[in-house]
Amino acid sequence: MSTVAEIQEAIATLPAQERAELRHWLEAREEDGWDRQITADSAAGKLDFMTKQAEQAKRDGTLRPLP
């Protein structure tokens, strides 16, 4: 297994196009992790407070549409 320093050194030598491809790949991995976390938190009820806040805001007449 490569060390972080070795990986950083290898990245530094990549052509711009390959660095862009790597950046997109890393971003996609982060987004996938975020999606899994949100799904798990929602299933566990950790986000229920948001629904309650929105419902209360609607009742109070203070609910604003998303931009």
C-alpha positions as a printed Julia matrix, in Angstrom:
67×3 Matrix{Float64}:
   0.0    0.0     0.0
   1.25   3.47   -0.84
   1.68   6.14    1.77
  -0.11   9.47    1.53
   3.19  11.12    0.68
   3.75   8.68   -2.19
   0.24   9.24   -3.49
   0.67  13.01   -3.28
   3.93  12.78   -5.18
   2.31  10.65   -7.87
  -0.6   13.09   -8.19
   1.81  15.98   -8.56
   3.28  14.32  -11.65
  -0.05  13.69  -13.39
  -0.97  15.67  -16.48
  -3.75  18.24  -15.94
  -6.39  16.06  -17.62
  -5.63  13.08  -15.4
  -5.67  15.28  -12.28
  -9.11  16.51  -13.36
 -10.29  12.92  -13.8
  -8.95  12.04  -10.36
 -10.65  15.09   -8.83
 -13.99  14.1   -10.39
 -13.59  10.53   -9.13
 -12.83  11.75   -5.6
 -15.78  14.14   -5.64
 -18.11  11.34   -6.77
 -16.88   9.13   -3.91
 -17.54  11.93   -1.41
 -21.02  12.49   -2.82
 -21.8    8.77   -2.59
 -20.72   8.76    1.05
 -22.86  11.83    1.75
 -25.87  10.19    0.09
 -25.43   7.02    2.16
 -25.13   9.06    5.37
 -28.25  11.12    4.63
 -30.21   7.96    3.8
 -29.09   6.27    7.02
 -29.79   9.37    9.13
 -33.23   9.73    7.6
 -34.08   6.07    8.19
 -32.92   6.44   11.81
 -35.19   9.44   12.32
 -32.31  11.85   12.86
 -33.79  14.32   10.36
 -37.36  14.24   11.63
 -36.82  17.57   13.39
 -36.54  19.23    9.97
 -39.99  18.04    8.95
 -41.42  19.21   12.25
 -39.82  22.63   11.84
 -41.15  22.97    8.3
 -44.64  21.9     9.35
 -44.59  24.44   12.2
 -43.38  27.18    9.87
 -46.2   26.32    7.47
 -48.76  26.54   10.27
 -47.26  29.85   11.4
 -47.29  31.2     7.84
 -43.53  31.72    7.87
 -42.54  28.91    5.5
 -40.56  30.25    2.57
 -40.07  28.47   -0.76
 -36.62  27.24   -1.67
 -34.72  29.62   -3.95
